[in-house]
Amino acid sequence: MSIKLQQIDACRWRIPREGAMRTDGLVFASPGMIRDLRREQALEQVCNVATLPGIVGPSMSMPDIHWGYGFPIGGVAAFDAEEGIVSPGGVGYDINCGVRLLGSELEKQQIAPYLDELASALFANCPSGVGRGGHIQLSPRELDEVLATGSGWARKKGYASDTDVEHTEEGGSLSGADPAMVSPRAKQRGRNQIGTLGAGNHFIEIDAVEHVYEETAARRIGLFAGQVAVQIHCGSRGLGHQVCSDYVRDFQKSRSQYDYRLPDPELVCAPLNSRQGQNYLAAMQAAANYAFANRQLLADRIRRSFELVLAGRLKRFHLYQIYDIAHNMAKIETHLVDGRKTRVCVHRKGATRAFGPGTRELPGAYRDIGQPVLVPGSMGTASYVLVGTEQAMQNSFGSCCHGAGRSMSRKRARKTVQAAGLSEKLEKKGIRIRAGSMAGLAEEAPSAYKDVDRVVAVVHGAGIARMVARLRPLAVIKG
């Protein structure tokens, strides 16, 4: 398929509506990124999403776009809440994979003598790896409470503070979640994985704030130059994967009853207002709540690890929560569409929310500066903290990129990257590495990802997020 592209400005490109497309495509990218994307299938997926019923506004992609299941990773699409659809492929298998950022009063030179101990403590205390269970096995009743209330369960059990919950997207609890819509198989997979990191691109990272771009926003968020911070990147583990698998199979069985002509069977979907659509949404929200609780328990384990290593050596080592955001979600929101407030179901797959100043959904502390936006880089490269803007509300349904984005498949990375050499190279750069799998380490090599600096420059240049701070990794924990 030959994709026609019209340059709007230095950071935006239009794919004109043609054929079965119901709307245009909109690509956030630099000219250099476009040259690379023309060799991939991801732009074709942007066009495919534009054919889905009830889509409003353009089918969008962020600069970290790459090929995914049905929808591209880095894709954003909104569907009318009354006449549109919901698609599991528009959310992805790792429901509410997201990022949590913890700040501290520590400076990087203070923890330098203890960095190896901290890295080892985090690796020991935060279970990671494929299928790995955690320290908590939930009873069926407790699991249902996690699925129904997310961070609310964690706060009730003493794992979360009021500030933790307030500084989590949606307060860490989606009210439409229904545990009854989650299959017994999914629940079985989730019972002992709460508080675990998993594998793949998931990580815990000790960072230093390398540069502050906007002092006022940084102070409000709780960041300063030289500061020690911690990132957590993980999601809903096997439970979320099973929820997606269950509903993809369910939707495929009933495809004929909706008379949708799909250019790709992976775009399988159902009307949002149908029984199937509502059931999926309720199950997806339950899996999202599980992910919020999962990251909260990991935050608790990280805090305990810092205390274990630093108590009696340093003062004020407490880690406070800056923000927690999701980047695989479908959410009912109200946005301006053609000048009219419209309820839509925004699918963000490998894209994150970036609400601007004045948005009532934001914590009071951030409401006048915009939502913190967390964009981790690849292992060994920089990460960014940004804030959402009014332009994002107008031009991208309040959405932004979620990371660097892969430039190389995991299979190719395993073939081309020597894990032992990579580990040695990172250690020479002063980055402590703790990983349970050498193959997994190779899959996540910096060379397998796009340049996060270029990705962030696009969203900043397009005005859908403003750079606040740049982080540099000091220690990385992988599954």
C-alpha positions in Angstrom: 0.0 0.0 0.0 1.4 3.4 -1.1 0.9 5.9 1.7 0.4 9.5 0.6 1.8 12.1 3.1 1.3 15.8 3.1 3.6 17.8 5.4 1.6 20.2 7.6 4.6 21.6 9.5 8.0 20.5 10.9 6.3 18.0 13.3 3.0 16.9 11.7 2.0 15.0 8.5 -1.4 14.4 7.0 -2.5 11.2 5.4 -5.5 12.2 3.2 -8.6 10.2 3.4 -9.1 7.8 0.6 -10.7 4.5 -0.2 -12.5 3.0 2.9 -11.0 5.5 5.3 -13.6 7.5 7.1 -11.2 10.2 8.2 -7.6 11.5 7.6 -4.5 10.2 9.3 -2.3 12.5 11.4 1.3 11.5 12.0 3.5 13.4 14.5 7.1 12.9 13.3 10.2 14.7 12.0 11.1 14.4 8.3 13.9 11.9 9.2 11.4 9.7 11.1 9.0 9.8 8.1 11.8 8.4 5.8 12.2 5.5 8.2 8.4 5.0 8.6 7.9 4.6 4.9 9.7 1.3 5.1 7.4 -0.1 7.8 3.8 -1.2 8.0 2.8 1.1 10.9 1.5 3.9 8.6 -0.7 1.4 6.9 -2.1 0.6 10.3 -2.9 4.3 10.8 -5.0 4.1 7.6 -6.7 0.9 8.7 -7.8 2.4 12.0 -9.3 5.3 10.0 -11.8 2.9 8.5 -13.4 1.9 11.8 -17.0 2.9 12.4 -17.7 6.0 14.6 -14.2 7.4 14.4 -14.1 11.1 15.1 -11.1 13.3 14.4 -8.1 11.9 12.6 -6.5 8.5 13.2 -3.3 9.6 14.9 0.2 8.2 15.6 2.9 9.6 17.9 6.6 9.8 16.9 7.4 6.5 18.8 5.1 4.7 16.4 5.9 1.1 15.3 3.9 -1.9 14.2 1.5 -3.5 16.6 -1.5 -5.9 16.8 -4.2 -4.2 14.7 -3.5 -0.7 15.8 0.0 0.7 15.7 1.9 1.1 18.9 1.9 4.8 19.4 -1.6 5.1 18.0 -4.4 7.3 19.2 -8.0 7.1 18.0 -11.3 8.4 19.4 -14.7 6.9 18.7 -18.1 8.5 19.3 -19.5 7.1 22.6 -22.9 6.5 21.0 -22.1 5.3 17.5 -18.5 4.2 17.8 -16.7 0.9 18.6 -14.2 -0.4 21.1 -11.4 -2.6 20.0 -9.0 -4.8 22.2 -6.3 -4.2 19.6 -6.6 -0.5 20.2 -5.5 -1.1 23.8 -3.1 -4.0 23.5 -2.4 -7.1 25.5 -0.6 -5.4 28.4 -3.6 -3.4 29.6 -2.5 -0.3 31.6 1.1 -0.8 31.0 2.3 2.4 32.5 5.0 4.5 34.3 5.3 5.7 37.9 7.8 8.3 38.9 9.0 8.6 42.5 11.0 11.6 43.7 13.3 12.1 46.7 15.3 14.7 48.6 18.5 12.8 47.8 21.2 13.9 45.4 23.1 11.5 43.2 26.4 12.0 44.9 24.9 11.0 48.2 23.8 7.6 47.0 26.9 6.9 44.8 28.7 4.8 47.5 25.5 2.7 48.0 24.3 2.4 44.4 25.4 -1.3 43.9 23.7 -2.2 47.2 20.5 -0.4 46.1 20.5 -2.1 42.7 20.9 -5.5 44.3 18.3 -4.8 46.9 15.7 -3.7 44.3 16.5 -6.8 42.2 16.1 -9.1 45.2 12.9 -7.4 46.7 11.0 -6.7 43.4 10.2 -10.1 41.8 10.8 -10.0 38.0 10.8 -12.4 35.1 8.3 -14.2 32.8 5.5 -15.7 34.9 7.2 -14.9 38.2 5.0 -14.7 41.2 5.3 -12.2 44.1 5.2 -12.0 47.8 1.4 -11.9 48.0 -1.1 -14.5 46.9 -4.5 -13.0 46.8 -7.6 -14.9 47.8 -10.4 -14.8 45.2 -12.3 -12.2 47.3 -9.2 -10.0 47.6 -8.4 -10.3 43.9 -12.0 -9.1 43.1 -11.4 -6.1 45.4 -8.1 -5.3 43.6 -10.0 -5.5 40.3 -12.8 -3.3 41.5 -10.8 -0.6 43.3 -7.1 -0.7 42.2 -5.1 1.7 44.3 -8.0 1.9 46.8 -7.3 -1.6 47.8 -3.6 -0.8 48.2 -4.4 2.2 50.4 -6.7 0.1 52.6 -3.9 -2.5 53.0 -1.3 0.2 54.0 0.7 0.0 50.7 -0.3 3.5 49.5 -0.6 7.0 51.0 -3.3 9.5 50.2 -0.7 11.4 48.1 0.1 8.2 46.1 -3.5 7.8 45.2 -4.1 11.4 44.4 -1.0 11.5 42.2 -2.2 8.5 40.1 -4.2 8.9 36.9 -7.9 8.5 37.8 -6.9 8.1 41.4 -5.7 4.6 40.5 -9.3 3.3 40.2 -11.6 3.1 37.2 -15.2 3.1 38.5 -16.6 1.0 35.7 -14.5 -2.0 36.4 -16.4 -5.3 36.9 -14.5 -8.3 38.2 -17.3 -10.6 37.0 -16.3 -9.7 33.4 -12.8 -11.1 34.0 -12.5 -14.9 33.2 -11.5 -17.5 35.8 -8.3 -18.2 33.7 -7.3 -14.5 33.8 -7.9 -14.3 37.6 -5.9 -17.5 38.1 -3.0 -15.9 36.3 -3.2 -12.7 38.4 -3.6 -14.2 41.9 0.1 -14.4 42.6 1.6 -11.8 40.3 0.5 -8.7 42.1 3.6 -6.7 43.1 5.8 -8.1 40.3 7.7 -6.5 37.4 7.5 -9.1 34.7 9.9 -9.1 31.8 10.2 -7.6 28.3 10.5 -3.8 28.3 9.4 -3.6 31.9 11.9 -2.1 34.4 12.7 -0.3 37.6 15.3 2.4 37.2 17.2 4.7 39.6 17.7 8.0 37.8 19.4 11.3 38.4 17.8 14.6 37.1 20.3 15.6 34.6 18.7 18.8 33.3 15.8 21.0 34.1 14.2 22.9 31.2 11.3 24.7 33.1 12.1 25.6 36.7 8.5 26.6 37.7 7.0 23.3 36.5 9.8 21.3 37.9 9.5 22.8 41.4 5.7 22.2 41.3 6.2 18.6 40.3 9.0 18.1 42.9 12.1 17.8 40.7 15.5 19.5 40.9 18.8 19.2 39.1 21.0 16.4 40.5 18.1 14.7 42.3 17.6 11.0 42.7 14.4 9.6 41.3 13.0 6.2 40.5 10.9 5.0 37.6 8.7 1.9 37.5 7.5 0.6 34.1 5.1 -2.4 34.1 1.4 -3.3 33.7 -1.3 -5.9 34.4 0.9 -8.9 33.9 -0.7 -12.2 32.8 -4.1 -11.1 34.0 -4.3 -8.3 31.5 -2.8 -10.4 28.7 -5.5 -13.0 29.3 -8.3 -10.4 29.3 -7.2 -9.2 25.9 -6.9 -12.8 24.6 -10.4 -13.7 25.9 -12.1 -10.7 24.3 -10.3 -10.9 21.0 -11.5 -14.5 20.7 -15.0 -13.5 21.8 -15.2 -10.6 19.3 -13.9 -12.8 16.5 -16.6 -15.3 17.1 -19.3 -12.7 16.7 -17.8 -10.6 13.9 -20.6 -11.4 11.4 -23.4 -9.9 13.5 -22.0 -6.4 13.2 -21.4 -6.3 9.4 -18.1 -4.5 9.8 -15.7 -4.7 6.8 -12.3 -4.7 8.4 -9.1 -4.3 6.3 -7.3 -6.4 9.0 -8.9 -9.1 11.2 -6.7 -7.9 14.1 -8.9 -4.8 14.1 -11.8 -6.9 15.4 -14.2 -4.7 17.4 -17.7 -4.4 18.7 -20.1 -1.4 19.1 -19.2 0.4 22.4 -22.8 0.3 23.5 -23.3 -3.4 22.7 -23.3 -6.0 25.5 -19.9 -7.3 24.2 -18.4 -3.8 24.0 -19.5 -2.9 27.5 -18.3 -6.3 28.9 -14.9 -5.7 27.4 -14.7 -2.2 28.7 -15.6 -3.4 32.2 -13.0 -6.2 32.1 -10.3 -3.8 30.6 -11.0 -1.4 33.5 -10.6 -4.2 36.0 -7.3 -5.2 34.5 -6.2 -1.5 34.6 -7.1 -1.4 38.3 -4.9 -4.4 38.8 -2.0 -2.7 37.1 -2.4 0.5 39.2 -2.3 -1.7 42.4 0.7 -3.7 40.9 2.8 -0.5 40.5 1.7 0.6 43.9 3.0 -2.6 45.6 6.2 -2.3 43.6 6.6 1.3 44.9 6.2 0.0 48.4 8.9 -2.6 47.9 11.2 0.0 46.4 10.7 2.3 49.4 11.5 -0.6 51.7 14.6 -1.4 49.7 15.8 2.2 50.0 15.2 2.1 53.8 17.0 -1.3 54.1 20.1 0.1 52.4 20.2 3.7 53.5 18.7 3.8 57.0 21.5 4.9 59.4 23.6 6.1 56.5 21.6 8.9 55.0 18.7 11.0 56.1 15.5 11.9 54.2 15.6 8.9 51.9 11.8 8.7 51.6 10.4 8.4 48.0 7.4 10.5 47.3 5.1 10.0 44.3 5.2 12.5 41.5 2.8 10.8 39.1 1.6 7.5 37.6 0.2 7.3 34.1 -1.1 4.5 31.8 -0.2 4.1 28.2 -2.5 1.2 27.1 -6.1 2.1 27.7 -9.5 3.0 26.2 -11.2 5.7 28.2 -14.5 7.5 28.0 -13.7 11.3 27.9 -15.3 14.5 26.7 -13.4 16.5 24.0 -14.2 19.2 21.6 -15.0 17.7 18.2 -15.8 20.2 15.4 -16.4 22.8 18.1 -18.9 20.7 20.1 -18.3 18.9 23.4 -18.5 15.2 22.6 -18.2 12.0 24.6 -15.7 9.7 23.0 -13.9 6.5 23.7 -10.2 7.4 23.3 -7.9 4.5 22.5 -4.3 5.1 23.5 -2.1 2.2 22.6 1.5 2.9 23.4 0.4 6.5 23.9 -0.2 8.4 27.1 -2.6 11.0 28.4 -1.3 14.6 28.4 -4.1 16.7 29.7 -3.5 20.5 29.7 -3.8 23.1 32.4 -7.2 23.6 34.0 -8.4 20.1 33.4 -10.5 19.0 36.4 -9.2 15.4 36.3 -5.8 16.5 37.4 -4.6 16.7 41.0 -5.0 20.2 42.5 -1.2 20.6 42.8 -0.8 20.2 39.0 -4.0 21.7 37.7 -2.5 25.0 36.7 0.6 23.6 35.0 -0.8 20.6 33.2 -0.5 16.8 33.7 3.0 15.3 34.3 3.8 13.2 31.2 6.4 10.5 31.7 8.4 9.3 28.7 11.0 6.7 29.6 13.9 6.0 27.2 15.5 2.7 26.3 17.8 1.1 28.8 20.9 3.2 29.1 19.5 6.4 27.5 17.7 9.4 28.9 14.1 9.7 30.0 11.9 12.8 30.1 9.3 14.4 32.2 7.0 16.8 30.4 3.6 18.5 31.1 0.5 18.4 28.9 -0.8 21.4 27.1 -3.9 23.1 25.8 -2.7 22.3 22.3 -2.8 18.6 23.2 -6.4 19.0 24.2 -7.1 20.6 20.8 -4.9 18.6 18.5 -4.4 15.1 20.0 -7.3 14.3 22.3 -5.0 15.2 25.2 -2.4 12.6 24.2 1.4 12.3 23.8 4.1 9.7 23.1 4.8 7.0 25.7 8.5 6.3 25.2 11.2 5.9 22.6 9.5 3.3 20.5 11.1 0.2 19.0 13.2 0.4 15.8 14.1 -3.3 15.9 12.1 -6.4 16.7 13.0 -8.4 19.7 14.0 -11.4 17.6 16.3 -9.2 15.5 17.8 -7.6 18.7 18.6 -11.1 20.1 20.4 -12.0 17.0 22.4 -8.8 16.6 23.2 -7.7 20.2 25.6 -9.5 22.5 24.1 -9.2 26.0 27.4 -9.7 27.8 29.0 -6.9 25.9 26.0 -4.7 26.3 26.1 -5.2 30.1 29.8 -4.4 30.2 29.3 -1.3 28.1 26.5 0.0 30.3 28.5 -0.7 33.5 31.4 1.3 32.0 29.0 4.2 31.6 28.3 4.0 35.3 24.9 2.3 34.9 24.4 -0.7 37.2 22.6 -3.5 35.6 20.6 -6.3 37.3 18.9 -8.7 34.9 17.5 -12.2 35.2 18.0 -13.0 31.5 20.8 -12.2 29.1 18.4 -12.8 26.2 15.9 -10.3 27.7 18.7 -7.8 28.2 19.7 -8.1 24.5 16.0 -7.5 23.4 16.0 -4.2 25.3 19.4 -2.8 24.0 19.4 0.9 23.3 20.1 0.1 19.6 16.7 -1.6 19.4 14.9 1.6 20.1 14.5 5.0 18.4 16.4 8.0 19.7 14.2 9.3 22.6 15.7 12.8 22.3 14.3 13.0 18.7 11.0 11.6 19.8 10.5 14.1 22.6 11.7 17.0 20.4 8.7 16.2 18.1 6.0 16.3 20.7 7.6 19.4 22.3 7.9 21.1 18.8 4.3 20.1 18.0 3.2 21.8 21.3 1.3 18.8 22.7 3.7 18.6 25.6 6.4 20.8 27.2 9.8 19.5 28.3 10.3 19.9 32.1 13.3 17.7 32.9 15.7 15.1 31.5 16.7 12.0 33.6 19.8 9.9 33.3 19.9 6.3 34.5 22.1 5.2 37.3 20.8 1.6 37.8 18.4 -0.5 35.8 16.6 -3.6 37.1 15.2 -5.9 34.3 13.3 -9.2 34.4 
